[in-house]
Amino acid sequence: MPLTLETQRQQSLDDACRCAQLAEDFRGRDTVVLDLTEITPIVDFFVITTGVNPRQMRSLAEEARTLLKARGHASRGIEGDGDAAWLLLDFGDIVLHVFSSQARATYDLEHLWADAKRIDWREHLGLPAARINERL
């Protein structure tokens, strides 16, 4: 029996939140999930995080690809390579953006998509709230 649109979106939300958790586990910083379902038909969720260096960014991206593949999301491709300041992984309904600090400030996707609802991914997954000084 095919999944309803609502069920598909809920699965995508769950997986986007798991992707955000993975980003944090791989030392991504300031990870956010944006809900774009009411804004564009192209993608449901953006996961945005900041990496420390290109090697860590690539490792995070590869782990996210493995996680989402295991959860049934086929990667439609990756943009950015080598020492890229922005890696983009397209899973259709979820897009992961892994930025360097400078690239994230330059492209400012959170401002560009300011109408998107921010998802508290920690709360969605039943995790404790982030500590304010956890990265200091």
C-alpha positions as CSV (number, residue, x, y, z in Angstrom):
1,M,0.0,0.0,0.0
2,P,1.5,3.4,-1.0
3,L,2.3,5.9,1.7
4,T,0.2,9.0,2.0
5,L,1.8,12.4,1.4
6,E,1.5,13.1,5.2
7,T,3.2,9.8,6.1
8,Q,6.0,10.5,3.6
9,R,6.5,14.0,5.0
10,Q,6.6,12.7,8.5
11,Q,9.2,10.1,7.5
12,S,11.2,12.8,5.8
13,L,11.0,15.0,8.9
14,D,12.2,12.1,11.1
15,D,15.1,11.4,8.7
16,A,16.0,15.1,8.4
17,C,16.2,15.3,12.2
18,R,18.3,12.1,12.3
19,C,20.6,13.7,9.7
20,A,20.9,16.8,11.9
21,Q,21.8,14.6,14.9
22,L,24.4,12.9,12.8
23,A,25.8,16.3,11.8
24,E,26.2,17.3,15.4
25,D,27.7,13.9,16.3
26,F,30.3,14.5,13.6
27,R,31.1,17.9,15.1
28,G,28.9,20.0,12.9
29,R,28.1,23.3,14.5
30,D,24.8,25.3,14.6
31,T,22.9,22.6,12.9
32,V,19.4,23.6,11.8
33,V,16.5,21.9,10.1
34,L,14.2,24.1,7.9
35,D,10.7,22.9,6.9
36,L,10.1,24.0,3.3
37,T,6.9,22.1,2.7
38,E,4.8,25.2,2.7
39,I,7.2,27.2,0.6
40,T,8.4,25.1,-2.4
41,P,7.4,21.8,-4.0
42,I,11.0,21.1,-4.8
43,V,12.3,19.9,-1.4
44,D,10.7,19.3,2.0
45,F,13.6,19.9,4.4
46,F,17.0,21.5,4.5
47,V,19.5,20.4,7.0
48,I,22.2,23.1,7.4
49,T,25.4,22.7,9.4
50,T,28.9,24.2,9.7
51,G,32.0,22.1,9.4
52,V,35.4,22.7,11.0
53,N,37.6,21.8,8.0
54,P,37.2,20.2,4.6
55,R,38.2,16.7,5.8
56,Q,35.6,16.8,8.6
57,M,33.0,18.2,6.2
58,R,33.5,15.3,3.7
59,S,33.4,12.7,6.5
60,L,30.1,14.2,7.8
61,A,28.7,14.2,4.3
62,E,29.7,10.5,3.6
63,E,28.1,9.4,6.9
64,A,25.0,11.3,6.1
65,R,24.8,9.6,2.7
66,T,25.2,6.2,4.4
67,L,22.6,7.0,7.0
68,L,20.0,8.2,4.6
69,K,20.7,5.5,2.1
70,A,20.0,2.9,4.8
71,R,16.7,4.7,5.5
72,G,15.6,4.5,1.9
73,H,16.7,7.9,0.5
74,A,18.8,7.6,-2.7
75,S,21.4,10.3,-3.1
76,R,20.7,12.3,-6.2
77,G,24.2,13.7,-6.1
78,I,26.7,15.7,-4.3
79,E,27.9,19.2,-5.2
80,G,31.3,20.4,-4.0
81,D,34.4,18.4,-3.8
82,G,38.0,18.4,-2.5
83,D,38.5,21.6,-0.5
84,A,35.0,22.9,-1.2
85,A,33.5,25.4,1.3
86,W,30.0,24.1,0.6
87,L,29.0,20.5,0.2
88,L,25.4,19.9,-0.9
89,L,23.8,16.4,-0.8
90,D,20.5,16.0,-2.5
91,F,18.2,13.2,-1.4
92,G,15.1,14.6,-3.1
93,D,12.9,15.5,-0.1
94,I,15.9,16.3,2.1
95,V,18.9,18.4,1.1
96,L,22.0,18.5,3.4
97,H,24.2,21.6,3.3
98,V,27.6,21.4,4.9
99,F,29.3,24.8,5.0
100,S,32.6,26.2,6.1
101,S,32.0,29.1,8.5
102,Q,32.8,31.7,5.9
103,A,30.6,30.1,3.2
104,R,27.7,29.8,5.6
105,A,27.9,33.5,6.4
106,T,28.2,34.4,2.7
107,Y,25.3,32.3,1.4
108,D,23.1,32.8,4.5
109,L,20.5,30.2,3.6
110,E,18.6,30.7,6.8
111,H,18.0,34.3,5.8
112,L,17.3,33.5,2.2
113,W,14.6,30.9,3.4
114,A,13.5,33.0,6.3
115,D,9.8,32.1,5.7
116,A,10.7,28.4,6.4
117,K,9.7,27.0,9.8
118,R,12.6,26.0,12.0
119,I,12.3,22.5,13.4
120,D,13.7,21.9,16.9
121,W,15.2,18.6,15.8
122,R,16.5,17.8,19.3
123,E,12.9,18.1,20.7
124,H,11.6,16.1,17.7
125,L,14.0,13.2,18.5
126,G,13.4,13.5,22.3
127,L,16.9,14.7,23.0
128,P,17.8,17.3,25.7
129,A,18.1,20.9,24.5
130,A,21.5,22.1,23.4
131,R,23.6,23.7,26.1
132,I,24.4,27.4,25.3
133,N,28.2,27.0,25.9
134,E,28.7,23.5,24.6
135,R,31.1,24.6,21.8
136,L,33.0,27.2,23.9
